[in-house]
Amino acid sequence: MKAFILLRRLGAMLFAASLAACANLPTARTGDVTPLFRDALFQPPSEPIDSRAIFAVDEPMQRFLAEEIDRPTRRGDPRQALLDALRGKLLIDYDSEMTRTAAQTFAAREGNCLSLVIMAAALARQLDIPVTYQQVYDFDTWSRDAGFAILSEHVNLVLGQRDPGARLYESGAPPMIVDFLPPRQIADATSRPVPEQTVVAMYLNNRAAEVMVAGDIDRAYWFARASLEADPGFAIAANTLGVIYLRRNHPAPAERAFRYALQRAPDNVSAIINLSEVLAKEGRTAEAEAWAKRLAQIQRHPPFYFYDRGMEAMHAGQFEEAARLFEKSLSQRPYDVPSHFALAIAAAHLGDLRRARKELEQAAKNSTTPESRAIYAAKLQHMESLN
């Protein structure tokens, strides 16, 4: 799962919001995005951004389909054959570090939820299987990296078609869903279809956010630009573009990009926060406060509110209060790894080693890279060795 959208500056923090996989994802719309672009402010890319490569199927993928998915099964139900292959012969490890193309995901055997969706859709296309891309709600997570706050939301893939106006599937049989999450966990989740051009825009926006976090602002601009060209209605990419302008200290085009995003997604928290920040820095206090009031109606507490208060309590030695605040943080963001880890530390200080072990297990389980999973697993093993 990964979805980057860029959010506000708060002190030294620029809130970056989601890559999606995984912020409001409007359906694709037409629109003139050319006035948002300022190409002369950025170095040209060393190589062109080719969106055709996102779903391209290379020779190893072709060979896998020919050799590993047996033809009798494909004739019976190619959807089940592909699903079985994805769950057995082609296991993909979750890794949020980079959003990969279909071929990159296949070669690395790892990727985020958008990477998995892209690879599975590319393979399904080779088997003439129609697919439905879905945004899945209530599985979003926040993280912080290199001065950015990043919102990751969730997408998955249905092998087969879904009525865009229906929440439930017509067939009594459960839908065939490609997802890192277990079927029982997503069976009743609220979701909605998104068109493929929005998925392309998600990928390009993710890459913009990823390379921006890595410090390559020029390259990030061209990815964000391509994302908006792929889907002019994708508000998240406009917000990302605005953050890129802010990183280069160009508030005027940033404001234009944030307002564009809010025209298409009026409740986009990222764009509201970022626009408010631009207005406040320019002394346009009344309008900034109006947007702040709008934000308060949508979002009662900032994403890291309870976690940060919990860390303050823990540093003051108030471990019971810290545990309570970390629990509040997890009630808002159940998959937040830092909150699970911090709660484990607070529980250990309180002498509740059983709870500490449980929270370390959750931290390891929900970690988004192989490296972080290994770190938390080692911490858990160390705790077990002390007993």
HELIX and SHEET records of a PDB file:
HELIX    1   1 THR A   34  LEU A   36  5                                   3    
HELIX    2   2 ASP A   39  LEU A   41  5                                   3    
HELIX    3   3 SER A   51  ALA A   53  5                                   3    
HELIX    4   4 GLU A   59  GLU A   68  1                                  10    
HELIX    5   5 ARG A   71  GLY A   76  1                                   6    
HELIX    6   6 PRO A   78  ARG A   87  1                                  10    
HELIX    7   7 ALA A  102  ALA A  108  1                                   7    
HELIX    8   8 CYS A  113  GLN A  126  1                                  14    
HELIX    9   9 PRO A  183  ILE A  186  1                                   4    
HELIX   10  10 GLU A  196  VAL A  213  1                                  18    
HELIX   11  11 ILE A  217  ALA A  230  1                                  14    
HELIX   12  12 ALA A  235  ARG A  247  1                                  13    
HELIX   13  13 PRO A  251  ARG A  264  1                                  14    
HELIX   14  14 VAL A  269  LYS A  281  1                                  13    
HELIX   15  15 THR A  285  ILE A  298  1                                  14    
HELIX   16  16 TYR A  305  HIS A  315  1                                  11    
HELIX   17  17 PHE A  319  GLN A  332  1                                  14    
HELIX   18  18 VAL A  337  HIS A  349  1                                  13    
HELIX   19  19 LEU A  353  ASN A  366  1                                  14    
HELIX   20  20 PRO A  370  SER A  385  1                                  16    
SHEET    1   A 5 ALA A   3  LEU A  10  0                                        
SHEET    2   A 5 MET A  13  ALA A  20 -1                                        
SHEET    3   A 5 PHE A 148  LEU A 159  1                                        
SHEET    4   A 5 VAL A 131  ASP A 145 -1                                        
SHEET    5   A 5 SER A 191  VAL A 194 -1                                        
SHEET    1   B 4 ALA A   3  LEU A  10  0                                        
SHEET    2   B 4 MET A  13  ALA A  20 -1                                        
SHEET    3   B 4 PHE A 148  LEU A 159  1                                        
SHEET    4   B 4 ILE A 177  VAL A 178 -1                                        
SHEET    1   C 2 ASP A  93  TYR A  94  0                                        
SHEET    2   C 2 GLU A 110  GLY A 111  1                                        
END                                                                             
